[in-house]
Amino acid sequence: MKAIPWDQPATMIDLDGKAPLLGTIRDCARHFAIFKPTAKEQARILLTQPVHREGRKTRTWLLEPNEIEQLVERLRTEG
């Protein structure tokens, strides 16, 4: 997955129906980092610009928990 700019607008949604978080990719990654494992399983990020995934023909508007975890790791690395 190509690096998504930290200031790109995004929405974190919860499959359990909790209120969404409207913010940036950075905001969503920060919130995801403090979630409990069960909440992480239910979290998704809805993007404002789709990204290409390796092995797929089309771009996607939705990030899955494992992809959000990669953003958290990137956030920790970059500071």
ZIPE-V165423 format. One record per residue. N is the residue number from 0. PSI is psi as a letter, one per 20 degrees, with the letter a starting at -180 (* if undefined). OMEGA is omega as a letter, one per 30 degrees, with the letter a starting at -180 (none if undefined). D_CENTER is the distance of its C-alpha to the mean C-alpha in Angstrom with 2 decimals. Layout:
n & psi & omega & d_center
N & PSI & OMEGA & D_CENTER
N & PSI & OMEGA & D_CENTER
This chain:
n & psi & omega & d_center
0 & p & l & 11.79
1 & q & l & 12.88
2 & p & l & 11.62
3 & p & l & 9.65
4 & p & a & 11.66
5 & h & a & 10.64
6 & j & l & 12.50
7 & p & l & 11.04
8 & q & a & 10.84
9 & r & l & 7.94
10 & p & l & 8.21
11 & p & l & 6.77
12 & q & a & 9.29
13 & p & a & 11.30
14 & i & l & 13.54
15 & i & l & 16.33
16 & j & l & 16.66
17 & r & a & 15.95
18 & p & l & 15.58
19 & q & l & 12.30
20 & o & l & 11.00
21 & p & a & 11.67
22 & b & l & 11.02
23 & r & l & 9.49
24 & g & l & 6.47
25 & g & l & 8.74
26 & g & a & 9.36
27 & g & l & 6.07
28 & g & l & 6.09
29 & g & l & 9.73
30 & g & l & 9.78
31 & h & a & 7.90
32 & h & a & 10.48
33 & i & l & 13.28
34 & q & l & 12.67
35 & q & a & 15.41
36 & h & a & 15.00
37 & h & l & 15.79
38 & h & l & 13.19
39 & h & l & 10.45
40 & h & a & 11.98
41 & i & a & 11.65
42 & q & l & 8.09
43 & q & l & 6.01
44 & p & l & 4.07
45 & p & a & 7.23
46 & q & l & 7.93
47 & i & l & 11.39
48 & p & a & 12.28
49 & q & l & 11.89
50 & q & l & 11.51
51 & p & l & 14.08
52 & p & l & 13.75
53 & p & l & 16.80
54 & j & l & 19.24
55 & q & a & 18.27
56 & h & a & 20.46
57 & q & l & 18.11
58 & r & a & 14.85
59 & q & l & 11.93
60 & i & a & 10.18
61 & p & l & 7.73
62 & p & l & 5.13
63 & r & a & 6.90
64 & g & l & 7.16
65 & h & l & 8.88
66 & h & l & 6.55
67 & h & l & 4.06
68 & h & l & 7.73
69 & h & l & 8.69
70 & g & l & 6.86
71 & g & l & 8.72
72 & g & l & 11.72
73 & g & l & 11.72
74 & g & l & 11.71
75 & g & a & 14.56
76 & g & a & 16.35
77 & h & l & 16.38
78 & * & none & 17.14
